[in-house]
Amino acid sequence: MEIKLDDLTGPEIADLLHEHLRSMEKHSPPESRHALDLEGLRRPEITFWSAWEHGELVGCGALKALGGEHGELKSMRTARAHLRKGVARRILAHVIEEAERRGYRRLSLETGSMAAFEPARRLYAGFGFEVCGPFAAYVEDPNSVFMTKAL
């Protein structure tokens, strides 16, 4: 698997991110959706990677600089055809390594509290993320689970 910086201009990544947003619509009420669209991911404080295998897009992930020594994991998504193959694990490891390389002391994330997000919460917990309170501009929300990891 090759994980590379992505400029968010390819049709494959646009399709995967649309799938991601549609999934959020299905599982989360509007006020609890924090997934970013293409334009939101193009902000200068966000670094975005796509993962490819044999020329096929298999997943993506992003790192948002929150200021100081804190980063946020964003836009983790595995292509439907590649679920349960270790794609998310590889992308998450890559983002954590980059956060450490940047000197971040903490990496945080927001994910859903619903059953559909249980596999993601297990993945994050397996990498040492622990449940925490809201961070950055987030507020307490019964539909959200906030997690953080000291680096």
C-alpha positions as a Python dict, from the first residue, in 0.01 Angstrom:
ca = {
    (1, 'M'): (0, 0, 0),
    (2, 'E'): (127, 344, -92),
    (3, 'I'): (17, 637, 123),
    (4, 'K'): (77, 970, -45),
    (5, 'L'): (-3, 1338, -4),
    (6, 'D'): (-315, 1416, -202),
    (7, 'D'): (-417, 1750, -353),
    (8, 'L'): (-786, 1651, -349),
    (9, 'T'): (-833, 1703, -722),
    (10, 'G'): (-879, 1345, -845),
    (11, 'P'): (-1221, 1197, -917),
    (12, 'E'): (-1149, 888, -705),
    (13, 'I'): (-1091, 1089, -389),
    (14, 'A'): (-1395, 1306, -462),
    (15, 'D'): (-1608, 992, -489),
    (16, 'L'): (-1468, 845, -165),
    (17, 'L'): (-1527, 1167, 26),
    (18, 'H'): (-1883, 1192, -109),
    (19, 'E'): (-1937, 836, 14),
    (20, 'H'): (-1799, 945, 352),
    (21, 'L'): (-2037, 1241, 374),
    (22, 'R'): (-2336, 1028, 269),
    (23, 'S'): (-2250, 782, 543),
    (24, 'M'): (-2241, 1065, 797),
    (25, 'E'): (-2585, 1177, 677),
    (26, 'K'): (-2716, 824, 730),
    (27, 'H'): (-2578, 783, 1083),
    (28, 'S'): (-2556, 1132, 1237),
    (29, 'P'): (-2801, 1419, 1277),
    (30, 'P'): (-2699, 1742, 1097),
    (31, 'E'): (-2583, 1921, 1413),
    (32, 'S'): (-2347, 1633, 1495),
    (33, 'R'): (-2174, 1596, 1157),
    (34, 'H'): (-1816, 1716, 1163),
    (35, 'A'): (-1687, 1552, 844),
    (36, 'L'): (-1528, 1799, 604),
    (37, 'D'): (-1608, 1828, 235),
    (38, 'L'): (-1342, 1878, -33),
    (39, 'E'): (-1328, 2253, 22),
    (40, 'G'): (-1299, 2213, 398),
    (41, 'L'): (-1011, 1970, 355),
    (42, 'R'): (-821, 2216, 135),
    (43, 'R'): (-756, 2452, 425),
    (44, 'P'): (-386, 2523, 489),
    (45, 'E'): (-395, 2374, 841),
    (46, 'I'): (-496, 2033, 701),
    (47, 'T'): (-269, 1774, 543),
    (48, 'F'): (-451, 1504, 350),
    (49, 'W'): (-330, 1160, 241),
    (50, 'S'): (-478, 896, 15),
    (51, 'A'): (-386, 527, 22),
    (52, 'W'): (-350, 330, -299),
    (53, 'E'): (-299, -35, -379),
    (54, 'H'): (-237, -157, -735),
    (55, 'G'): (-363, 176, -873),
    (56, 'E'): (-687, 163, -674),
    (57, 'L'): (-785, 411, -403),
    (58, 'V'): (-834, 213, -81),
    (59, 'G'): (-866, 486, 183),
    (60, 'C'): (-776, 828, 315),
    (61, 'G'): (-701, 1028, 627),
    (62, 'A'): (-603, 1379, 730),
    (63, 'L'): (-423, 1568, 1004),
    (64, 'K'): (-541, 1910, 1114),
    (65, 'A'): (-303, 2139, 1303),
    (66, 'L'): (-487, 2281, 1604),
    (67, 'G'): (-205, 2505, 1715),
    (68, 'G'): (84, 2448, 1948),
    (69, 'E'): (152, 2079, 1991),
    (70, 'H'): (-197, 1946, 1926),
    (71, 'G'): (-334, 1785, 1611),
    (72, 'E'): (-668, 1639, 1509),
    (73, 'L'): (-730, 1326, 1306),
    (74, 'K'): (-985, 1397, 1031),
    (75, 'S'): (-1151, 1221, 737),
    (76, 'M'): (-1053, 863, 810),
    (77, 'R'): (-1227, 649, 549),
    (78, 'T'): (-1173, 309, 393),
    (79, 'A'): (-1322, 235, 52),
    (80, 'R'): (-1615, -3, 93),
    (81, 'A'): (-1447, -278, -114),
    (82, 'H'): (-1145, -273, 119),
    (83, 'L'): (-1306, -282, 462),
    (84, 'R'): (-1149, -516, 720),
    (85, 'K'): (-822, -543, 526),
    (86, 'G'): (-606, -324, 751),
    (87, 'V'): (-633, -7, 543),
    (88, 'A'): (-750, 216, 831),
    (89, 'R'): (-482, 69, 1058),
    (90, 'R'): (-208, 163, 808),
    (91, 'I'): (-345, 513, 750),
    (92, 'L'): (-386, 577, 1122),
    (93, 'A'): (-29, 463, 1189),
    (94, 'H'): (91, 698, 914),
    (95, 'V'): (-96, 999, 1057),
    (96, 'I'): (33, 925, 1410),
    (97, 'E'): (390, 903, 1278),
    (98, 'E'): (349, 1237, 1102),
    (99, 'A'): (206, 1400, 1416),
    (100, 'E'): (504, 1273, 1613),
    (101, 'R'): (745, 1395, 1342),
    (102, 'R'): (588, 1742, 1373),
    (103, 'G'): (649, 1740, 1745),
    (104, 'Y'): (286, 1721, 1849),
    (105, 'R'): (233, 1606, 2206),
    (106, 'R'): (-135, 1518, 2157),
    (107, 'L'): (-354, 1385, 1879),
    (108, 'S'): (-732, 1402, 1920),
    (109, 'L'): (-1039, 1303, 1722),
    (110, 'E'): (-1416, 1314, 1715),
    (111, 'T'): (-1622, 1018, 1601),
    (112, 'G'): (-1981, 907, 1633),
    (113, 'S'): (-2134, 745, 1940),
    (114, 'M'): (-2370, 524, 1739),
    (115, 'A'): (-2322, 152, 1678),
    (116, 'A'): (-2204, 215, 1320),
    (117, 'F'): (-1894, 386, 1460),
    (118, 'E'): (-1800, 104, 1700),
    (119, 'P'): (-1534, -45, 1467),
    (120, 'A'): (-1368, 297, 1442),
    (121, 'R'): (-1374, 347, 1820),
    (122, 'R'): (-1218, 2, 1869),
    (123, 'L'): (-946, 85, 1615),
    (124, 'Y'): (-863, 412, 1790),
    (125, 'A'): (-862, 250, 2135),
    (126, 'G'): (-628, -17, 2001),
    (127, 'F'): (-383, 259, 1909),
    (128, 'G'): (-398, 406, 2260),
    (129, 'F'): (-664, 672, 2215),
    (130, 'E'): (-875, 730, 2525),
    (131, 'V'): (-1214, 892, 2564),
    (132, 'C'): (-1190, 1258, 2664),
    (133, 'G'): (-1403, 1569, 2670),
    (134, 'P'): (-1457, 1806, 2378),
    (135, 'F'): (-1149, 1981, 2243),
    (136, 'A'): (-1086, 2275, 2009),
    (137, 'A'): (-1426, 2420, 1906),
    (138, 'Y'): (-1628, 2105, 1977),
    (139, 'V'): (-1900, 2102, 2243),
    (140, 'E'): (-2047, 1817, 2444),
    (141, 'D'): (-2276, 1614, 2218),
    (142, 'P'): (-2445, 1278, 2291),
    (143, 'N'): (-2384, 1181, 1927),
    (144, 'S'): (-2008, 1235, 1953),
    (145, 'V'): (-1724, 1052, 2121),
    (146, 'F'): (-1406, 1251, 2170),
    (147, 'M'): (-1078, 1065, 2201),
    (148, 'T'): (-718, 1168, 2252),
    (149, 'K'): (-373, 1015, 2260),
    (150, 'A'): (-61, 1152, 2421),
    (151, 'L'): (235, 1128, 2184),
}
